[in-house]
Amino acid sequence: MVLCLALPAAAQTEPEAAPARQPENVRVEYAQVLRAEPVYQTLQATSMVERCEASTPVEETEDKTGFARMIGAVKGALTPDPKVEEVAPSAGGQCRMVPVEREFRRPIAYDVDYVHRGVKYRSRLPADPGNRLRVRVSVTPLVSQETP
């Protein structure tokens, strides 16, 4: 019976109170932006496109002399063989579906280098901040848990 009366008394004792939290001293200042470099996301998409070609290769019939022949030789070395003319599907050419890959780059963030009170910092931000960046400055005293 005595034990039953002692349990509620033990439950009512409060733990040691945590030290009072110091209020923060906060202010907003401006930092100078040194550089804002975009961070890109690269997306690749493949789409199918219909390509129609003439049933017979197209040949050049012009006679070239001098400089035009030299340009034609360089152009011929850089273009694929044989030369095929693209035509509309209604012109009776051979049509097929060809995969075409496209690559897109879009900025998703900015790596920003800035200086505040002589100290350089780097942060990744969702948008380009411009020439100045608002920064939150908070000063809180560090109170030691040990008692002297």
CNS distance restraints for C-alpha pairs under 8 A (distance, minus, plus):
assign (resid   1 and name CA) (resid   5 and name CA) 6.69 0.50 0.50
assign (resid   2 and name CA) (resid   6 and name CA) 6.38 0.50 0.50
assign (resid   3 and name CA) (resid   7 and name CA) 6.52 0.50 0.50
assign (resid   4 and name CA) (resid   8 and name CA) 7.49 0.50 0.50
assign (resid   5 and name CA) (resid   9 and name CA) 7.09 0.50 0.50
assign (resid   6 and name CA) (resid  10 and name CA) 6.34 0.50 0.50
assign (resid   7 and name CA) (resid  11 and name CA) 6.30 0.50 0.50
assign (resid   8 and name CA) (resid  12 and name CA) 6.39 0.50 0.50
assign (resid   9 and name CA) (resid  13 and name CA) 6.96 0.50 0.50
assign (resid  22 and name CA) (resid 140 and name CA) 7.03 0.50 0.50
assign (resid  22 and name CA) (resid 141 and name CA) 7.50 0.50 0.50
assign (resid  23 and name CA) (resid 140 and name CA) 7.38 0.50 0.50
assign (resid  24 and name CA) (resid 138 and name CA) 6.47 0.50 0.50
assign (resid  24 and name CA) (resid 139 and name CA) 6.27 0.50 0.50
assign (resid  24 and name CA) (resid 140 and name CA) 5.45 0.50 0.50
assign (resid  25 and name CA) (resid 138 and name CA) 5.59 0.50 0.50
assign (resid  25 and name CA) (resid 139 and name CA) 5.29 0.50 0.50
assign (resid  25 and name CA) (resid 140 and name CA) 6.48 0.50 0.50
assign (resid  26 and name CA) (resid 136 and name CA) 6.95 0.50 0.50
assign (resid  26 and name CA) (resid 137 and name CA) 5.65 0.50 0.50
assign (resid  26 and name CA) (resid 138 and name CA) 4.44 0.50 0.50
assign (resid  26 and name CA) (resid 139 and name CA) 6.59 0.50 0.50
assign (resid  27 and name CA) (resid 136 and name CA) 6.02 0.50 0.50
assign (resid  27 and name CA) (resid 137 and name CA) 5.39 0.50 0.50
assign (resid  27 and name CA) (resid 138 and name CA) 6.64 0.50 0.50
assign (resid  28 and name CA) (resid 134 and name CA) 6.60 0.50 0.50
assign (resid  28 and name CA) (resid 135 and name CA) 5.72 0.50 0.50
assign (resid  28 and name CA) (resid 136 and name CA) 4.73 0.50 0.50
assign (resid  28 and name CA) (resid 137 and name CA) 6.00 0.50 0.50
assign (resid  29 and name CA) (resid 134 and name CA) 5.79 0.50 0.50
assign (resid  29 and name CA) (resid 135 and name CA) 5.43 0.50 0.50
assign (resid  29 and name CA) (resid 136 and name CA) 6.51 0.50 0.50
assign (resid  29 and name CA) (resid 137 and name CA) 7.02 0.50 0.50
assign (resid  30 and name CA) (resid 116 and name CA) 7.35 0.50 0.50
assign (resid  30 and name CA) (resid 132 and name CA) 6.24 0.50 0.50
assign (resid  30 and name CA) (resid 133 and name CA) 5.47 0.50 0.50
assign (resid  30 and name CA) (resid 134 and name CA) 4.61 0.50 0.50
assign (resid  30 and name CA) (resid 135 and name CA) 5.81 0.50 0.50
assign (resid  31 and name CA) (resid 114 and name CA) 6.29 0.50 0.50
assign (resid  31 and name CA) (resid 115 and name CA) 5.56 0.50 0.50
assign (resid  31 and name CA) (resid 116 and name CA) 4.70 0.50 0.50
assign (resid  31 and name CA) (resid 117 and name CA) 7.75 0.50 0.50
assign (resid  31 and name CA) (resid 132 and name CA) 5.73 0.50 0.50
assign (resid  31 and name CA) (resid 133 and name CA) 5.15 0.50 0.50
assign (resid  31 and name CA) (resid 134 and name CA) 6.37 0.50 0.50
assign (resid  31 and name CA) (resid 135 and name CA) 6.68 0.50 0.50
assign (resid  32 and name CA) (resid 114 and name CA) 5.47 0.50 0.50
assign (resid  32 and name CA) (resid 115 and name CA) 5.32 0.50 0.50
assign (resid  32 and name CA) (resid 116 and name CA) 6.69 0.50 0.50
assign (resid  32 and name CA) (resid 131 and name CA) 6.29 0.50 0.50
assign (resid  32 and name CA) (resid 132 and name CA) 4.97 0.50 0.50
assign (resid  32 and name CA) (resid 133 and name CA) 6.44 0.50 0.50
assign (resid  33 and name CA) (resid 112 and name CA) 7.08 0.50 0.50
assign (resid  33 and name CA) (resid 113 and name CA) 6.07 0.50 0.50
assign (resid  33 and name CA) (resid 114 and name CA) 4.23 0.50 0.50
assign (resid  33 and name CA) (resid 115 and name CA) 6.55 0.50 0.50
assign (resid  33 and name CA) (resid 129 and name CA) 7.86 0.50 0.50
assign (resid  33 and name CA) (resid 130 and name CA) 7.17 0.50 0.50
assign (resid  33 and name CA) (resid 131 and name CA) 5.18 0.50 0.50
assign (resid  33 and name CA) (resid 132 and name CA) 5.48 0.50 0.50
assign (resid  33 and name CA) (resid 133 and name CA) 6.49 0.50 0.50
assign (resid  34 and name CA) (resid 112 and name CA) 7.53 0.50 0.50
assign (resid  34 and name CA) (resid 113 and name CA) 5.39 0.50 0.50
assign (resid  34 and name CA) (resid 114 and name CA) 5.08 0.50 0.50
assign (resid  34 and name CA) (resid 115 and name CA) 7.14 0.50 0.50
assign (resid  34 and name CA) (resid 131 and name CA) 7.73 0.50 0.50
assign (resid  35 and name CA) (resid 111 and name CA) 7.98 0.50 0.50
assign (resid  35 and name CA) (resid 112 and name CA) 5.69 0.50 0.50
assign (resid  35 and name CA) (resid 113 and name CA) 5.17 0.50 0.50
assign (resid  35 and name CA) (resid 114 and name CA) 7.03 0.50 0.50
assign (resid  36 and name CA) (resid 110 and name CA) 5.95 0.50 0.50
assign (resid  36 and name CA) (resid 111 and name CA) 5.64 0.50 0.50
assign (resid  36 and name CA) (resid 112 and name CA) 4.37 0.50 0.50
assign (resid  36 and name CA) (resid 113 and name CA) 6.45 0.50 0.50
assign (resid  36 and name CA) (resid 128 and name CA) 6.49 0.50 0.50
assign (resid  36 and name CA) (resid 129 and name CA) 7.80 0.50 0.50
assign (resid  37 and name CA) (resid 110 and name CA) 5.37 0.50 0.50
assign (resid  37 and name CA) (resid 111 and name CA) 5.17 0.50 0.50
assign (resid  37 and name CA) (resid 112 and name CA) 6.42 0.50 0.50
assign (resid  38 and name CA) (resid 107 and name CA) 5.85 0.50 0.50
assign (resid  38 and name CA) (resid 108 and name CA) 7.49 0.50 0.50
assign (resid  38 and name CA) (resid 109 and name CA) 5.96 0.50 0.50
assign (resid  38 and name CA) (resid 110 and name CA) 4.36 0.50 0.50
assign (resid  38 and name CA) (resid 111 and name CA) 6.34 0.50 0.50
assign (resid  39 and name CA) (resid 107 and name CA) 5.51 0.50 0.50
assign (resid  39 and name CA) (resid 108 and name CA) 5.93 0.50 0.50
assign (resid  39 and name CA) (resid 109 and name CA) 5.18 0.50 0.50
assign (resid  39 and name CA) (resid 110 and name CA) 5.48 0.50 0.50
assign (resid  39 and name CA) (resid 111 and name CA) 6.88 0.50 0.50
assign (resid  40 and name CA) (resid 105 and name CA) 5.96 0.50 0.50
assign (resid  40 and name CA) (resid 106 and name CA) 5.30 0.50 0.50
assign (resid  40 and name CA) (resid 107 and name CA) 4.31 0.50 0.50
assign (resid  40 and name CA) (resid 108 and name CA) 5.73 0.50 0.50
assign (resid  40 and name CA) (resid 109 and name CA) 7.28 0.50 0.50
assign (resid  41 and name CA) (resid 105 and name CA) 5.62 0.50 0.50
assign (resid  41 and name CA) (resid 106 and name CA) 5.46 0.50 0.50
assign (resid  41 and name CA) (resid 107 and name CA) 6.23 0.50 0.50
assign (resid  41 and name CA) (resid 108 and name CA) 6.29 0.50 0.50
assign (resid  42 and name CA) (resid 103 and name CA) 6.89 0.50 0.50
assign (resid  42 and name CA) (resid 104 and name CA) 5.73 0.50 0.50
assign (resid  42 and name CA) (resid 105 and name CA) 4.57 0.50 0.50
assign (resid  42 and name CA) (resid 106 and name CA) 6.74 0.50 0.50
assign (resid  43 and name CA) (resid 103 and name CA) 5.73 0.50 0.50
assign (resid  43 and name CA) (resid 104 and name CA) 5.07 0.50 0.50
assign (resid  43 and name CA) (resid 105 and name CA) 6.28 0.50 0.50
assign (resid  44 and name CA) (resid 101 and name CA) 6.98 0.50 0.50
assign (resid  44 and name CA) (resid 102 and name CA) 5.76 0.50 0.50
assign (resid  44 and name CA) (resid 103 and name CA) 4.53 0.50 0.50
assign (resid  44 and name CA) (resid 104 and name CA) 6.27 0.50 0.50
assign (resid  45 and name CA) (resid 101 and name CA) 5.79 0.50 0.50
assign (resid  45 and name CA) (resid 102 and name CA) 5.32 0.50 0.50
assign (resid  45 and name CA) (resid 103 and name CA) 6.42 0.50 0.50
assign (resid  46 and name CA) (resid  99 and name CA) 6.35 0.50 0.50
assign (resid  46 and name CA) (resid 100 and name CA) 5.54 0.50 0.50
assign (resid  46 and name CA) (resid 101 and name CA) 4.40 0.50 0.50
assign (resid  46 and name CA) (resid 102 and name CA) 6.23 0.50 0.50
assign (resid  47 and name CA) (resid  99 and name CA) 5.66 0.50 0.50
assign (resid  47 and name CA) (resid 100 and name CA) 5.40 0.50 0.50
assign (resid  47 and name CA) (resid 101 and name CA) 6.57 0.50 0.50
assign (resid  48 and name CA) (resid  97 and name CA) 5.94 0.50 0.50
assign (resid  48 and name CA) (resid  98 and name CA) 5.48 0.50 0.50
assign (resid  48 and name CA) (resid  99 and name CA) 4.48 0.50 0.50
assign (resid  48 and name CA) (resid 100 and name CA) 6.06 0.50 0.50
assign (resid  49 and name CA) (resid  97 and name CA) 5.47 0.50 0.50
assign (resid  49 and name CA) (resid  98 and name CA) 5.31 0.50 0.50
assign (resid  49 and name CA) (resid  99 and name CA) 6.26 0.50 0.50
assign (resid  49 and name CA) (resid 100 and name CA) 6.75 0.50 0.50
assign (resid  50 and name CA) (resid  95 and name CA) 6.56 0.50 0.50
assign (resid  50 and name CA) (resid  96 and name CA) 5.59 0.50 0.50
assign (resid  50 and name CA) (resid  97 and name CA) 4.46 0.50 0.50
assign (resid  50 and name CA) (resid  98 and name CA) 6.10 0.50 0.50
assign (resid  51 and name CA) (resid  86 and name CA) 7.38 0.50 0.50
assign (resid  51 and name CA) (resid  95 and name CA) 5.50 0.50 0.50
assign (resid  51 and name CA) (resid  96 and name CA) 5.58 0.50 0.50
assign (resid  51 and name CA) (resid  97 and name CA) 6.23 0.50 0.50
assign (resid  51 and name CA) (resid  98 and name CA) 6.62 0.50 0.50
assign (resid  52 and name CA) (resid  86 and name CA) 5.75 0.50 0.50
assign (resid  52 and name CA) (resid  87 and name CA) 5.61 0.50 0.50
assign (resid  52 and name CA) (resid  88 and name CA) 6.34 0.50 0.50
assign (resid  52 and name CA) (resid  89 and name CA) 5.90 0.50 0.50
assign (resid  52 and name CA) (resid  93 and name CA) 5.70 0.50 0.50
assign (resid  52 and name CA) (resid  94 and name CA) 5.30 0.50 0.50
assign (resid  52 and name CA) (resid  95 and name CA) 4.03 0.50 0.50
assign (resid  52 and name CA) (resid  96 and name CA) 6.50 0.50 0.50
assign (resid  53 and name CA) (resid  84 and name CA) 6.58 0.50 0.50
assign (resid  53 and name CA) (resid  85 and name CA) 5.87 0.50 0.50
assign (resid  53 and name CA) (resid  86 and name CA) 4.55 0.50 0.50
assign (resid  53 and name CA) (resid  87 and name CA) 5.48 0.50 0.50
assign (resid  53 and name CA) (resid  93 and name CA) 5.17 0.50 0.50
assign (resid  53 and name CA) (resid  94 and name CA) 5.32 0.50 0.50
assign (resid  53 and name CA) (resid  95 and name CA) 6.47 0.50 0.50
assign (resid  54 and name CA) (resid  84 and name CA) 6.85 0.50 0.50
assign (resid  54 and name CA) (resid  85 and name CA) 5.84 0.50 0.50
assign (resid  54 and name CA) (resid  86 and name CA) 6.29 0.50 0.50
assign (resid  54 and name CA) (resid  87 and name CA) 6.06 0.50 0.50
assign (resid  54 and name CA) (resid  92 and name CA) 7.58 0.50 0.50
assign (resid  54 and name CA) (resid  93 and name CA) 4.60 0.50 0.50
assign (resid  54 and name CA) (resid  94 and name CA) 6.45 0.50 0.50
assign (resid  55 and name CA) (resid  93 and name CA) 5.48 0.50 0.50
assign (resid  55 and name CA) (resid  94 and name CA) 6.24 0.50 0.50
assign (resid  56 and name CA) (resid  84 and name CA) 7.74 0.50 0.50
assign (resid  57 and name CA) (resid  82 and name CA) 6.87 0.50 0.50
assign (resid  57 and name CA) (resid  83 and name CA) 6.18 0.50 0.50
assign (resid  57 and name CA) (resid  84 and name CA) 5.07 0.50 0.50
assign (resid  57 and name CA) (resid  85 and name CA) 7.01 0.50 0.50
assign (resid  58 and name CA) (resid  83 and name CA) 6.24 0.50 0.50
assign (resid  58 and name CA) (resid  84 and name CA) 5.91 0.50 0.50
assign (resid  58 and name CA) (resid  85 and name CA) 6.40 0.50 0.50
assign (resid  59 and name CA) (resid  83 and name CA) 7.25 0.50 0.50
assign (resid  64 and name CA) (resid  68 and name CA) 5.70 0.50 0.50
assign (resid  64 and name CA) (resid  69 and name CA) 5.04 0.50 0.50
assign (resid  65 and name CA) (resid  69 and name CA) 5.26 0.50 0.50
assign (resid  66 and name CA) (resid  70 and name CA) 6.68 0.50 0.50
assign (resid  67 and name CA) (resid  71 and name CA) 6.29 0.50 0.50
assign (resid  68 and name CA) (resid  72 and name CA) 6.05 0.50 0.50
assign (resid  69 and name CA) (resid  73 and name CA) 6.16 0.50 0.50
assign (resid  70 and name CA) (resid  74 and name CA) 6.40 0.50 0.50
assign (resid  71 and name CA) (resid  75 and name CA) 6.07 0.50 0.50
assign (resid  72 and name CA) (resid  76 and name CA) 5.89 0.50 0.50
assign (resid  73 and name CA) (resid  77 and name CA) 6.23 0.50 0.50
assign (resid  74 and name CA) (resid  78 and name CA) 6.44 0.50 0.50
assign (resid  75 and name CA) (resid  79 and name CA) 6.22 0.50 0.50
assign (resid  76 and name CA) (resid  80 and name CA) 7.72 0.50 0.50
assign (resid  87 and name CA) (resid  91 and name CA) 6.44 0.50 0.50
assign (resid  87 and name CA) (resid  93 and name CA) 6.50 0.50 0.50
assign (resid  88 and name CA) (resid  92 and name CA) 7.85 0.50 0.50
assign (resid  88 and name CA) (resid  93 and name CA) 7.39 0.50 0.50
assign (resid  89 and name CA) (resid  93 and name CA) 6.28 0.50 0.50
assign (resid  89 and name CA) (resid  94 and name CA) 7.82 0.50 0.50
assign (resid  89 and name CA) (resid  95 and name CA) 6.70 0.50 0.50
assign (resid 108 and name CA) (resid 126 and name CA) 6.83 0.50 0.50
assign (resid 109 and name CA) (resid 124 and name CA) 6.52 0.50 0.50
assign (resid 109 and name CA) (resid 125 and name CA) 5.69 0.50 0.50
assign (resid 109 and name CA) (resid 126 and name CA) 4.56 0.50 0.50
assign (resid 109 and name CA) (resid 127 and name CA) 6.15 0.50 0.50
assign (resid 110 and name CA) (resid 124 and name CA) 5.48 0.50 0.50
assign (resid 110 and name CA) (resid 125 and name CA) 5.24 0.50 0.50
assign (resid 110 and name CA) (resid 126 and name CA) 6.20 0.50 0.50
assign (resid 110 and name CA) (resid 127 and name CA) 6.20 0.50 0.50
assign (resid 110 and name CA) (resid 128 and name CA) 6.16 0.50 0.50
assign (resid 111 and name CA) (resid 122 and name CA) 6.86 0.50 0.50
assign (resid 111 and name CA) (resid 123 and name CA) 5.85 0.50 0.50
assign (resid 111 and name CA) (resid 124 and name CA) 4.50 0.50 0.50
assign (resid 111 and name CA) (resid 125 and name CA) 6.48 0.50 0.50
assign (resid 112 and name CA) (resid 122 and name CA) 5.51 0.50 0.50
assign (resid 112 and name CA) (resid 123 and name CA) 5.38 0.50 0.50
assign (resid 112 and name CA) (resid 124 and name CA) 6.07 0.50 0.50
assign (resid 112 and name CA) (resid 125 and name CA) 6.99 0.50 0.50
assign (resid 112 and name CA) (resid 128 and name CA) 7.94 0.50 0.50
assign (resid 113 and name CA) (resid 120 and name CA) 7.00 0.50 0.50
assign (resid 113 and name CA) (resid 121 and name CA) 5.75 0.50 0.50
assign (resid 113 and name CA) (resid 122 and name CA) 4.49 0.50 0.50
assign (resid 113 and name CA) (resid 123 and name CA) 6.76 0.50 0.50
assign (resid 114 and name CA) (resid 120 and name CA) 5.69 0.50 0.50
assign (resid 114 and name CA) (resid 121 and name CA) 5.40 0.50 0.50
assign (resid 114 and name CA) (resid 122 and name CA) 6.37 0.50 0.50
assign (resid 114 and name CA) (resid 133 and name CA) 7.85 0.50 0.50
assign (resid 115 and name CA) (resid 119 and name CA) 5.42 0.50 0.50
assign (resid 115 and name CA) (resid 120 and name CA) 4.44 0.50 0.50
assign (resid 115 and name CA) (resid 121 and name CA) 6.16 0.50 0.50
assign (resid 116 and name CA) (resid 120 and name CA) 6.59 0.50 0.50
assign (resid 116 and name CA) (resid 121 and name CA) 7.69 0.50 0.50
assign (resid 129 and name CA) (resid 133 and name CA) 5.92 0.50 0.50
